[in-house]
Amino acid sequence: MDKPVLHHAIDIPRLAWERLRRAADDPADLVRLVTLATVTPEGLPAARLMVLRGADRTTGRIWFHTRAKSAKTVDIAALPACCVVVYDPAEMVQLRLVGRGSLHTLDDLARGHFEHGALARERMMEVVAAPLPDLLWPGSAEELRHAVKRQAWQHFTVVEMVVESIEWLQALPDARRRAVLRAEEGWRAEELPD
Ligand SMILES: Cc1cc2nc3c(=O)[nH]c(=O)nc-3n(C[C@H](O)[C@H](O)[C@H](O)COP(=O)(O)O)c2cc1C
């Protein structure tokens, strides 16, 4: 692997969004494993690992997949504040995204992710399949598969985060650069003192 070089501030907006998109699109890219932090209704912090499922610079949005009933969906429904932390070890870059999350269940956005995200859908089907009685299932294997898919769809939820700002930190052994990118400024990178 080549040694990472310190990136110029002017390249940071493109590099940041490209890196997010590449991570979301490539199932083999470990950078897609990110930390999503929320705030509980009691005002406590809560964080967990999530797979990044999509990122789009033009709309300033990123997406995750989850189940309809979980602690994080309760948090986001009560308070949309979200923070996502990403680390790319090859470039030694940390990204901290701050924004607002919303939940999509049984709507067009969820439908698009459910139909096009084959891997995610298979995984969700495994998660929700357990309560279905395959031992006493009266129908065919094909009918069981359809029932599982229907059940997975009922639970399938997309978390959409509208990103308001991204803090970029590149920390090389001998040099550092920190910058903030804001949606309202077209993601222009403003360098910050270390
Ligand atoms: C490697 C890894 C990837 C994960 N990816 C997801 C994910 O994409 N979606 C999800 O809902 N939970 C994912 N989880 C589980 C969450 O970290 C968390 O334990 C679970 O969603 C319950 O979180 P909550 O109680 O805060 O809602 C993942 C866990 C690990 C270890």
The ligand as an SDF file (V2000), in Angstrom:
LIG
                    3D

 31 33  0  0  0  0  0  0  0  0999 V2000
  -20.3100   -5.2810   11.8060 C   0  0  0  0  0  0  0  0  0  0  0  0
  -21.6850   -4.8350   12.2160 C   0  0  0  0  0  0  0  0  0  0  0  0
  -22.5360   -4.2440   11.2760 C   0  0  0  0  0  0  0  0  0  0  0  0
  -23.8260   -3.8480   11.6380 C   0  0  0  0  0  0  0  0  0  0  0  0
  -24.6440   -3.2700   10.7070 N   0  0  0  0  0  0  0  0  0  0  0  0
  -25.9020   -2.9000   11.0710 C   0  0  0  0  0  0  0  0  0  0  0  0
  -26.7720   -2.2790   10.1180 C   0  0  0  0  0  0  0  0  0  0  0  0
  -26.4310   -2.0060    8.9560 O   0  0  0  0  0  0  0  0  0  0  0  0
  -28.0280   -1.9840   10.5200 N   0  0  0  0  0  0  0  0  0  0  0  0
  -28.4740   -2.2270   11.8040 C   0  0  0  0  0  0  0  0  0  0  0  0
  -29.6220   -1.9220   12.0950 O   0  0  0  0  0  0  0  0  0  0  0  0
  -27.6490   -2.7830   12.7260 N   0  0  0  0  0  0  0  0  0  0  0  0
  -26.3800   -3.1280   12.3910 C   0  0  0  0  0  0  0  0  0  0  0  0
  -25.5490   -3.7000   13.3070 N   0  0  0  0  0  0  0  0  0  0  0  0
  -26.0550   -3.9090   14.6810 C   0  0  0  0  0  0  0  0  0  0  0  0
  -25.9770   -2.5720   15.4530 C   0  0  0  0  0  0  0  0  0  0  0  0
  -24.6260   -2.2500   15.7320 O   0  0  0  0  0  0  0  0  0  0  0  0
  -26.7940   -2.6260   16.7510 C   0  0  0  0  0  0  0  0  0  0  0  0
  -26.2530   -3.5790   17.6200 O   0  0  0  0  0  0  0  0  0  0  0  0
  -28.2610   -2.9600   16.4900 C   0  0  0  0  0  0  0  0  0  0  0  0
  -28.7280   -2.3340   15.3140 O   0  0  0  0  0  0  0  0  0  0  0  0
  -29.1250   -2.4710   17.6520 C   0  0  0  0  0  0  0  0  0  0  0  0
  -28.8770   -1.0810   17.8490 O   0  0  0  0  0  0  0  0  0  0  0  0
  -29.8840   -0.1520   18.6640 P   0  0  0  0  0  0  0  0  0  0  0  0
  -30.2910   -0.9630   19.8680 O   0  0  0  0  0  0  0  0  0  0  0  0
  -29.0780    1.0590   19.0300 O   0  0  0  0  0  0  0  0  0  0  0  0
  -31.0410    0.1780   17.7510 O   0  0  0  0  0  0  0  0  0  0  0  0
  -24.2590   -4.0560   12.9710 C   0  0  0  0  0  0  0  0  0  0  0  0
  -23.3790   -4.6150   13.9110 C   0  0  0  0  0  0  0  0  0  0  0  0
  -22.1260   -5.0000   13.5310 C   0  0  0  0  0  0  0  0  0  0  0  0
  -21.2220   -5.6200   14.5710 C   0  0  0  0  0  0  0  0  0  0  0  0
  1  2  1  0
  2  3  1  0
  2 30  2  0
  3  4  2  0
  4  5  1  0
  4 28  1  0
  5  6  2  0
  6  7  1  0
  6 13  1  0
  7  8  2  0
  7  9  1  0
  9 10  1  0
 10 11  2  0
 10 12  1  0
 12 13  2  0
 13 14  1  0
 14 15  1  0
 14 28  1  0
 15 16  1  0
 16 17  1  0
 16 18  1  0
 18 19  1  0
 18 20  1  0
 20 21  1  0
 20 22  1  0
 22 23  1  0
 23 24  1  0
 24 25  2  0
 24 26  1  0
 24 27  1  0
 28 29  2  0
 29 30  1  0
 30 31  1  0
M  END
$$$$
